[in-house]
């Protein structure tokens, strides 16, 4: 792109630094090298969101270690930038080279959220890449997806060539290595897809056919050629001390959502929350050693200049060497005025002494996720925390000087009743009472309790995947009920837009027929659907009706144990038998113990994926 024109354009848009691409620790290579493989790593949301995604930072540097491959970043341009690009016929470009990704070898998308799908189509269209897989020719890039939503990428099957399932540090490089060999003769696109389909963790949707029953449910998903596995098995990294982790993170020019060093402690989770997809698909748990973490964090701080370190994992307080790690971080970085931050904390096992220790530089609010208001419902979802846990933890926090607490809940969980909503109110008021108890009956001006609720979305590969989502009307009624119940000047109540949650459920539980819905919705203007100010449910309703499909069929319908799911041909290592058993235990309002203490037979330890790791 011409530098002069580029500068003129940037003067007209909000936050021009989104499009510069010359940040500290970004990588640049000689693009005149004809043998260089061009790889666009796309995040289908704004720069500030995509730059905060740790997985993208990891893959960016892991892939660029190969001198023959240039991995560049691409984000969804904001609406003002997109308008200028379309007016001036500027195709979507990669940040590092500012060259059109239409001519790249791979265009890959990270799937973290179902409502980013319309942005994927928009970004492909901006790049001039044919949207439908069948319309692309030999010189078009291969469209590849990965991330948590890739485990059910059926709604995108019309548009993508490849889905990589599982952890990508090794898997993506194996796909690229196969491409290098194929490119020597560059036969047909199908030939390359047949080659990579043999790699464990690679799913090629076009190599599978779907049949439907008369009642519109899925009858079968079967390979349509020889040499293709009936089930596609996910990939994991077995040894977290040997896996590549970047010693540098790209430092943006503008503030992003998570603007700090991120230190990943482990992958997987043993808690078994029955609504949580990540806790199932990322099994088994694999920790990094203390030595690996201390070496890594020192490099990251030195190479970025950040003044905050965030400890990251699905359940950070479960890291087995957390006291030793926090001692090191405090001793090493407090003298440099570098703070430590923690994600949402578990109420049943987190030491407030650790919390106080690591927040010596700056004391932020504390965030906890009880998820449900009553013990009955917390047992249903297998959360495993009690009112006493909240009481004891907040009491310690207030005694140590904290003045604010955030509490996260879900509404619409299976078996939920209105007394469970009353329980949310009661927990919030209990926090106020605890604060008064600590401070002689008074509330300081700084004191606050924030209650946030999101809407339950049934996700694939969870014990609750058979349950329907509450209807929009039911969700709205519950939200309005809580608005009244939590009406107090010391309580702030936030809730998530129920309309976006509805379509999230549709795509999460969806099949290939939704591809036509997505395409029609995009043509009618759908984009940035994850942002409530841009989301238009009417567009999706019209697109569903046009294709003779029903929103309630996908989102709100209870499903039977013998129904074939659109994702049943994907193998995450956790057995369906275990998920059924957990759903039945939930109905009896009982908990399943943490599998660190007792194996619950999820299947991962007997599976080739996780054998020897549990």
Secondary structure, DSSP 8 states (H G I E B T S, - for coil): --HHHHHHHHTTSS-GGGGT---BT-----TT-TT-EEEEEEESS-HHHHTT-HHHHHHHHHHHTSTTEEEEEEE---HHHHHHHHHTT---B-TTT--BGGG-SEEEEE-S-GGGHHHHHHHHHHHT--SSGGG--TTS-EEEEESGGGGG-GGGTTT-SEEE-B-HHHHHHHHHHHHHHHHTT---HHHHHHHHTTSTTEE-GGGEEEEE-TTSSEEEEEESSTT--SSEE-B--S-TTTS---S---B-SS--SS-SEEEE-EE--SS--TT-HHHHHT-S-EE--HHHHHHHHHHHHHHH--SEEEEESTTGGG-TTHHHHHHHHHHHHGGGT-EEEE-SB-TTT--HHHHHHHTSS----EEEEEESSSHHHHHHTT----HHHHHHHHHHHHHTT--EEEEEEEES-TT--HHHHHHHHHHHHHHHHHHHHHTTT---TT-EEEEEEEE----TTSTTTTS----HHHHHHHHHHHHHHT--TTEEEEE--HHHHHHHHHHHT--TTHHHHHHHHHHTT---TTSTTT--HHHHHHHHHHTT--HHHHHT----TTSB-TTTTEE-SS-HHHHHHHHHHHHTT-----TTTS----STTTSTTTTTT-
